Amino acid sequence: MKRRVVVTGLGAITPIGNDVESFWSGIKAGHVGISEITRFDTTDYKVKIAAEVKDFSGKDILGFRTAKRMELFSQYAVVAAMEAVKDAGLDMEKEDPFRVGVIVGSGVGSLQAAEAGVEKILTKGPSRVDPLIVPKMITNMAAGNVSIAVGARGKCTNVATACATGTHCIGDAFRAIQYGDADVMLAGGTESSICPIGVAGFTSLTALSESNDPMRASIPFDKDRDGFVMGEGAGIVVLEELEHAVSRGAQILAEVVGYGATADAFHITSPAEDGSGAARAMVDAMKEADVKPEQIEYVNAHGTSTHHNDLFETRAVKVAFGDAASNLKINSTKSMIGHLLGAAGAVEFIVCVKSILDGFIHQTVGTQEVDEELDLNYMVGAPAEQEITYAMSNSLGFGGHNGSILIKKYEA
């Protein structure tokens, strides 16, 4: 028997707000967190804009000594985890720490640490490299640092599936609770790679938008889309076995009811052209939840604003939902906060939970005229207010990784 899993806490660091309340307020208001890059000199770069986190000081929150031993992606994860634990009302002194786990991932870890290390070798020699460079840069350190900060001693792992990381981390945490590996899991994704090698690499791949207009750069499904905008931040959620949550009187925000994970086995950067891999992930999530396509009202799409993703994801939705696809409300949170890479799926999961709680589906901001090949309801022009029972979040990652997670309005 699989155990029921509910969401009891949320935490977020984003380009439009450094906690869930301010982030969600920004989403509802249609705020766009894209602006000129301030982290480095972009004079020689084609791409000059990104969605940076603003006004964040890890040392002020975590203390100078603790923050100094973490790269930014880990700091984001720990601060978001602290918010999620507080939101959940989780008192670790009353918990068996070996029954509380962590699955938090990052797509790339710290590119900045690698950049600094190479520069140090070239200018001062290998003996001068920071002795903490390795534990600062590797992707699992977000999970490790969250575990240390919270005192969670149960299952602690790191999923790294590029842009599907956040969704797969939450999905795997869902499974861990379903099958009794833990009673409580902190799960999600984190990323901070707005730096020279990150921007140059994605630019060389022709993946980034070269628009200099923040309102017309991340425009998912638009006929003029030309690539994604790099974002950064973290999304961490507290998942909990239902009876455990009820017994401690926790607030229950939503229930996780289905999860699908597949591979395209097609191409290292492009989704499968027929959408079959992503479609199967959606179908598997619906099958596990025992729901029919017509029961789902809302899909938070991966929606990157690249030609291939938006077209092939649309095909995938049509394959998975059939005739019910035309009744879906579909949006892309990336239109406001850019693409948070390994953190994207986790932050978009939070959007789904808040959408269910508030009965609100946000607009795909900036998108004006959808591509002729795209004929679904992408929430262009205005948001919608309606009751939502089921919301699905999709993520697609380089390497052909697909993840879909299905969230339901909680009913006792």
C-alpha positions in Angstrom: 0.0 0.0 0.0 1.4 3.4 -1.0 1.1 6.0 1.6 -0.6 9.4 0.9 1.8 12.4 0.7 0.9 16.0 1.4 2.6 19.3 1.1 3.0 21.2 4.4 5.6 23.8 3.8 7.0 26.1 1.0 10.2 28.1 0.6 11.5 30.1 -2.3 14.2 32.5 -3.5 13.4 34.0 -6.9 14.1 36.9 -9.2 10.8 38.6 -8.1 10.9 37.8 -4.4 13.0 36.2 -1.7 10.2 34.4 0.1 7.0 32.7 -1.0 4.7 35.5 -0.1 6.6 38.2 -2.1 7.2 35.8 -4.9 3.5 34.8 -5.2 2.4 38.5 -4.9 4.8 39.2 -7.8 3.4 36.4 -9.9 -0.2 37.5 -9.3 0.8 41.1 -10.3 2.6 39.9 -13.4 6.0 41.3 -12.3 9.0 40.5 -14.6 12.3 39.9 -12.8 14.5 40.2 -16.0 17.0 43.0 -16.3 20.6 43.8 -17.3 23.2 41.4 -15.9 25.1 43.0 -13.0 27.2 40.0 -11.9 29.9 40.6 -14.6 30.8 42.8 -17.5 28.8 41.8 -20.6 30.5 44.1 -23.0 31.8 41.3 -25.2 28.7 39.1 -24.8 25.7 38.9 -27.1 23.4 38.2 -24.2 23.2 41.1 -21.7 20.1 40.3 -19.7 19.1 37.7 -17.1 16.7 37.1 -14.2 18.9 37.7 -11.2 18.0 37.3 -7.5 18.0 40.8 -6.0 18.8 42.0 -2.5 20.0 38.7 -1.2 22.7 38.5 1.5 23.5 35.0 2.7 25.9 36.3 5.4 23.1 38.4 6.9 20.8 35.4 7.2 23.2 32.5 7.8 26.0 34.3 9.4 29.4 35.3 7.8 31.3 32.1 8.7 28.5 29.8 7.5 27.8 31.7 4.3 31.6 31.9 3.5 31.7 28.1 3.3 28.8 27.9 0.8 28.5 28.9 -2.8 25.4 30.9 -3.8 23.4 27.9 -5.0 23.8 26.3 -1.6 22.9 29.5 0.3 19.7 29.8 -1.8 18.8 26.2 -0.9 19.4 26.6 2.8 17.5 29.9 3.1 14.5 28.5 1.1 14.6 25.3 3.3 14.6 27.3 6.5 11.5 29.1 5.2 9.8 25.9 4.2 10.5 24.3 7.6 9.1 27.3 9.4 6.0 27.4 7.1 5.4 23.7 7.9 5.7 24.3 11.6 8.1 21.4 11.7 9.9 21.1 15.1 12.9 18.9 14.6 13.3 18.4 18.4 10.0 16.5 18.2 10.9 14.4 15.2 13.0 11.3 14.7 15.8 12.9 12.6 16.4 9.6 10.8 12.8 9.8 9.5 13.3 13.2 8.0 15.2 13.3 4.6 16.5 15.7 2.0 16.5 15.4 -1.8 17.7 18.8 -3.2 19.4 19.1 -6.6 21.3 21.5 -8.8 21.8 21.2 -12.5 25.4 22.5 -12.5 26.5 23.4 -8.9 28.9 26.3 -8.8 30.4 27.3 -12.1 31.7 30.4 -10.3 33.9 28.2 -8.0 35.3 26.5 -11.1 36.0 29.9 -12.7 37.7 31.2 -9.7 39.8 28.1 -9.3 41.0 28.2 -12.9 41.9 31.8 -12.6 43.9 31.2 -9.4 45.8 28.4 -11.1 46.7 30.6 -14.0 47.7 33.6 -12.0 49.1 32.2 -8.7 49.6 28.5 -9.3 47.8 25.3 -8.2 48.9 25.5 -4.6 46.8 28.6 -4.1 43.5 27.1 -5.0 40.8 27.4 -2.3 41.0 24.2 -0.2 37.2 24.2 -0.1 36.7 24.5 -3.8 35.5 20.9 -4.3 32.9 20.9 -1.5 31.7 24.3 -2.6 31.2 23.5 -6.2 29.7 20.0 -6.4 26.0 19.7 -6.9 25.2 17.5 -3.9 26.3 20.2 -1.5 23.0 21.9 -1.6 21.4 18.8 -0.1 24.2 18.3 2.3 24.0 21.9 3.6 20.2 21.7 3.9 20.6 18.5 5.9 23.1 20.1 8.2 21.1 23.3 8.7 17.9 21.5 9.5 19.3 18.4 11.3 17.7 16.0 8.9 19.5 12.6 9.2 17.4 10.4 7.0 17.7 9.7 3.3 19.8 12.5 1.7 20.4 12.5 -2.0 20.9 14.8 -5.0 19.2 14.4 -8.3 20.9 16.3 -11.2 18.9 16.1 -14.4 19.5 19.5 -15.8 16.3 21.5 -16.2 14.2 18.6 -14.8 16.2 18.5 -11.5 13.6 20.2 -9.3 10.7 18.1 -10.5 12.7 14.9 -10.2 13.8 15.7 -6.7 10.3 16.3 -5.5 9.1 13.2 -7.3 11.7 11.0 -5.7 10.9 12.5 -2.3 7.3 11.7 -3.0 8.3 8.1 -3.7 10.5 7.9 -0.5 7.5 8.8 1.6 5.0 6.6 -0.3 7.1 3.5 0.3 8.1 4.2 3.9 11.7 5.4 3.5 10.8 8.6 5.4 7.9 10.4 7.0 9.1 13.9 6.1 11.2 15.1 3.1 12.6 18.4 2.2 12.8 18.5 -1.6 13.4 20.8 -4.5 16.1 22.5 -6.6 18.5 25.4 -6.6 20.7 27.2 -9.1 23.0 30.2 -9.5 24.9 30.1 -12.7 24.6 33.6 -14.1 28.3 34.0 -14.6 30.7 34.3 -17.6 31.0 30.6 -18.5 27.3 29.9 -17.9 26.1 32.7 -20.1 28.8 32.1 -22.8 28.1 28.4 -22.9 24.3 28.7 -23.3 24.9 31.5 -25.9 27.2 29.4 -27.9 24.5 26.7 -27.9 22.1 29.3 -29.3 19.8 28.5 -26.4 19.5 32.0 -25.0 17.3 34.9 -26.2 19.4 37.7 -27.6 16.7 40.3 -27.0 17.6 43.3 -24.9 14.0 44.0 -24.0 13.1 42.4 -20.6 9.4 42.3 -21.6 10.1 40.6 -24.9 12.9 38.2 -24.1 11.2 35.3 -22.2 8.1 34.9 -24.3 7.0 31.3 -24.3 4.9 30.1 -27.2 5.2 33.5 -28.9 5.9 33.4 -32.7 8.9 35.7 -32.1 10.5 33.6 -29.3 14.2 33.1 -29.8 15.5 31.4 -26.7 15.3 31.3 -22.9 16.5 33.8 -20.3 18.8 32.5 -17.6 17.3 32.8 -14.1 18.4 31.7 -10.6 17.0 30.9 -7.2 15.7 28.0 -5.2 12.4 26.2 -4.4 12.2 23.9 -1.4 9.1 22.2 -0.2 8.2 20.0 2.8 6.4 16.8 1.9 4.9 14.7 4.6 3.1 11.4 5.1 -0.5 12.3 5.6 -1.1 10.7 9.0 2.2 12.1 10.3 1.1 15.6 9.2 -2.4 15.2 10.7 -1.1 13.8 14.0 1.1 16.9 14.6 -1.7 19.3 13.5 0.2 20.6 10.5 -1.4 22.8 7.8 -2.0 20.8 4.7 -1.6 22.9 1.5 -2.1 20.2 -1.2 -1.6 16.5 -1.9 0.8 15.0 -4.4 -1.0 12.3 -6.2 1.0 11.3 -9.3 4.5 11.4 -10.7 5.9 10.3 -14.1 9.6 10.2 -15.2 10.8 9.2 -18.7 13.6 9.6 -21.2 13.4 10.7 -24.8 16.5 8.6 -25.9 16.6 11.1 -28.8 19.0 14.0 -28.5 21.2 15.7 -25.9 19.5 19.1 -26.1 16.3 18.8 -28.1 13.1 17.1 -26.8 11.7 14.3 -29.0 10.0 15.9 -31.9 6.7 14.0 -31.5 6.6 14.7 -27.8 6.2 11.0 -27.0 8.6 11.0 -24.0 7.1 14.0 -22.2 3.6 12.7 -23.0 4.3 9.4 -21.4 5.5 11.2 -18.2 2.2 13.0 -18.1 0.2 9.9 -18.7 2.1 8.0 -16.0 1.4 10.8 -13.5 -2.3 10.7 -14.4 -2.4 6.9 -14.3 -0.9 6.8 -10.8 -3.4 9.3 -9.6 -6.3 7.4 -11.3 -7.6 10.5 -13.0 -8.7 11.2 -16.5 -7.3 14.0 -18.7 -10.6 15.9 -18.6 -10.3 16.2 -14.8 -7.2 18.3 -14.9 -7.8 22.0 -15.2 -4.2 23.5 -15.3 -0.8 22.6 -16.6 2.3 24.7 -15.6 4.4 24.0 -18.7 8.1 23.8 -19.0 7.6 26.6 -21.5 11.2 27.8 -22.0 10.6 30.2 -24.9 12.8 28.1 -27.3 11.4 27.1 -30.6 11.8 23.3 -30.1 10.7 23.1 -26.5 7.4 25.0 -26.9 6.5 23.2 -30.1 7.4 19.7 -28.9 5.9 20.2 -25.5 2.6 21.3 -27.1 2.6 18.1 -29.2 3.3 16.2 -26.0 0.3 17.8 -24.2 -1.9 16.9 -27.2 -0.7 13.3 -27.1 -1.2 12.9 -23.4 -4.5 14.7 -23.1 -6.2 14.0 -26.4 -9.4 16.0 -26.9 -9.1 17.4 -23.4 -6.0 19.4 -24.3 -8.2 22.2 -25.8 -9.9 22.7 -22.4 -6.6 23.1 -20.4 -5.3 26.3 -19.1 -1.5 26.3 -19.7 1.0 28.9 -18.6 4.8 29.4 -18.2 6.1 30.9 -15.1 9.4 31.4 -16.9 7.8 34.4 -18.7 8.3 36.3 -15.4 11.3 34.8 -13.7 13.3 33.3 -16.6 14.6 29.8 -16.6 15.9 28.7 -13.2 17.4 25.6 -14.7 17.7 23.0 -11.8 15.4 25.1 -9.6 12.7 25.7 -12.2 10.6 22.6 -11.6 10.6 23.2 -7.8 9.6 26.8 -8.0 6.9 25.9 -10.6 5.6 23.2 -8.2 5.2 26.0 -5.6 3.2 28.0 -8.2 0.9 25.0 -8.7 0.3 24.7 -5.0 -0.4 28.4 -4.6 -2.7 28.4 -7.7 -4.8 25.6 -6.1 -5.0 27.4 -2.8 -5.9 30.8 -4.3 -7.9 29.6 -7.3 -5.7 31.7 -9.6 -3.9 30.8 -12.9 -1.3 33.4 -13.9 -0.9 35.0 -17.3 2.0 34.0 -19.5 3.4 37.6 -19.4 5.1 39.2 -22.4 3.7 36.7 -24.9 1.5 38.5 -27.5 0.9 36.4 -30.5 1.3 32.6 -30.4 3.0 30.6 -33.1 0.7 29.3 -35.8 1.7 25.7 -34.9 0.7 26.3 -31.3 -3.1 26.2 -30.7 -3.8 25.6 -27.1 -4.8 28.1 -24.3 -1.5 29.5 -23.1 -3.0 32.2 -20.8 -2.1 35.1 -23.1 -3.4 38.5 -22.2 -4.9 37.9 -18.7 -4.9 35.6 -15.7 -7.9 33.6 -14.7 -9.6 33.0 -11.4 -11.2 29.6 -11.0 -11.3 26.7 -8.6 -8.6 24.1 -9.3 -8.7 20.5 -8.2 -5.8 19.2 -10.2 -2.6 21.0 -11.4 0.2 19.4 -13.3 3.8 20.7 -13.6 6.1 19.6 -16.4 9.9 19.7 -16.7 12.1 18.7 -19.6 15.9 18.6 -19.2 18.9 18.4 -21.5 19.7 14.7 -22.1 16.1 13.9 -22.7 14.9 13.9 -19.1 11.2 14.3 -18.6 9.3 14.8 -15.4 5.6 15.4 -14.6 4.1 15.8 -11.2 0.4 16.0 -10.4 -0.9 18.0 -7.4 -4.4 17.8 -6.0 -6.5 20.1 -3.8 -6.4 18.5 -0.4 -9.4 16.6 0.8 -9.4 14.8 4.1 
